[in-house]
């Protein structure tokens, strides 16, 4: 899966919290978010002097970002509710990044066939 396929897949499954997401789909979308956030931040500074475009962008990708994170957890055979562990500062984030980077379960699991 390449960059454009991953981003278009995530955006086409805008609020789909079922199924599974492979590592490339998740990480390419994460990279897209970092780049887009930097660009919107620069546009905001150049045009407005405060965040306008950045907030609109963040709200637009909130649901697809949560959905791909849940589907990524599903790929590792974990419930999407584990996303809440990210509310625990530092330790929760480290655990989530480890799970996001982990290989998915081979074959079908309780959340469906591999993506």
ABEGO torsion letter per residue (X at the ends): XBAAAAAAAAAAAAABABEBBBAAAAAAAAAAAAAAAAAAAAAAAAAAGBBAAAAAAAAAAAAAAAAAAAAAAAAAGBBAAAAAAAABBGAAAAAAAAAAABBBBBEBBAAEBBX
